[in-house]
């Protein structure tokens, strides 16, 4: 097995481990929201959400206190779509995986839901190592149509190469929300 294959396997294992860690420690997520008309983000504590939300940011730190995951979730007022942008970071704060997950309702598909997923893995120099693109129904069965056939929201997004760029790009003041190391 060549180096890229072993590197990709390691990155997939790390991503799965972070996903499991988040699932088991969801109460430790730092939840921030962008409120209409306000520049600064607001922290959500004890499920006390503001009345209006434009976007939610979920941040997970590892046991070392370093940021290992940032999730951006724009708010759908109508509730007929969902989008998530997930960055995964290594111990040095570099992005090693990014996923864009979208879902919309569509009556022409079994189950009424179409999901689009873009999943990327990166080498240390932020060069794409692997990319997976899937269009599925709500049960994960592949749909053999083009994404453009569906009414997905057209949000612009950036894939940041490290934690600091991601925090800055999202307007997250790390000193305000993250505990010092």
N, C-alpha and C positions, 0 to 999 in steps of 0.2 A: 504494500500500500504506500503510495507516494505521500509526500508532505502535505500537499493541499487537501487530500482526502482525510488525513488524520487531523489536520487543523479544523476542517469543516465539522467532523464528528465531535471534536472537543467543543466547538462553538455551539453546536446543537444541544449538547449535554448541558452546557452552562446556561443556555436560554431556558431549557426545560427546568433546570434547578431554580432559576429566578422565578419562573412562573409558579412553581410549587411553593416557593418561599412566600411569594405574595399571597397566594391562596391561603396559606396557613397563618399568615401574619397581617391580614387585611386591616386589622384595627391599628396597625402601625403605619399605614399609608398616610403621608402628608397630603391632604386634599386642599387645593387652592381653587378659587373661582374668579373669573373675570365677570364683573358686573357692568351692565350698560352704563355709560357715562362716567365711569371711574377709571382712573389710570392704574392705580395700584391693585394688586390681587388681594383677595380676602381669604383667610384661612377658615375652613369649615371644621368646627370642633363639636364633638358629640352630636353629629347629624343635624346641626343647626344651620340649615341652608338659607341663603338670602332669597327673597321673593323672585328675583329675576337673575338668570345666569346666561352668559354668552358662551362660556367655555369652562371646562373643568380640567385641572391638571392634577394628576396623581403622581406622587414621588415616593419611591421606596429607597431607604438606605439599608445597607447590609449591616452585619454585626459590627463591622469596623467603623460604622458611621458614615461611610462614603456612599454617594448616590450610585445605585446600581440600575435604576429604572426610572424613566419618566414617560408618562402617558398623557397625551393631549386629546380631549374629547369635546369637540364643538357641540353645542346644545341645539337640538332640533325642537323648535317650538311646536311644530305640528306632530312630532313623534313618528313621522313616516319614514325616517332614515336614521342611521347611526354611523358615525365615523370615529375611528381611533387611530392615533399615530403613536407607536410605541418604540422608544429607544432603549436599548440594553447596553450597559457599560461594563468594561472590564475593570480590574483592580487599579489600573492606571488612569481610569476615567475616559478611555477611548470607546467610541461606539463600535460594537462588534456585530450588532444585529439591529434591524429596524423592520417594523411591520406596519402596514397600512391596512386596516380592516374596515370594510364598509358593508352596510346592509340596507336594502330598500324593500318596500312592499311591491309586489307585482302579481296581479291576478292571473297572468298567463303562465305562471310557474307553479308546479306542485308545491303545496304548502304555503304559497303566497309570499315567500321571502327569497330574495336573491342576495348572495354574499360574494363580495370580491375581496381577495387577499393578495397583497404584495408582501413577500417576505424576503429580506436580503441579509446576507452575512458578509462581513468585511474582514479583510486581512488587516494587519497592524497599521499599514500605511493608508487605510481607508479605501483600498481598491476592492471592488466587488469580487467576492470569492464565489458566491452562489446566489441565484435569484429564483424564487418560485412565485408564479402567478396562477391564481385559481379563481374560477367563477363557479359557485356551487349553489344548490338549493339549501333550505334550512337544515336538511339532514346531512349535508356535506357531499351530496352526489354532484358530480361535475355537470355543468350546463354547457352544451356545445353551441353557444351563441356568443356574439361579441358584447363586450361590456357596454358599448355605445347603444345597444338595443334597449338599455334600461335607464331609468331616471335617477342615476347617482348624482349627488351634489358635486359641483365642480369647485372644490376648495383647493387653493394653492397651498403647498406645504414645502418644508425644507427638511432634508435629512442632515442633521448636524453631526460633525465628526467626533465631538467629545462632549462631556458633561457641561463644561463652562459655556461652550457655544450654544448648547441647547437651553441652558438656564437663561442666558442673555437673550437668545432669540425669542424665547417665550415670555420675557419680561419678568422672570422670577428672581427676586432678590434673595440669594442664598443666605446672606448674613441674617436676614429677617426671619426666615422660615426653617433653616437647617441648624441643628445644634452644632456648636464648634467641636472640632475633633480633638 
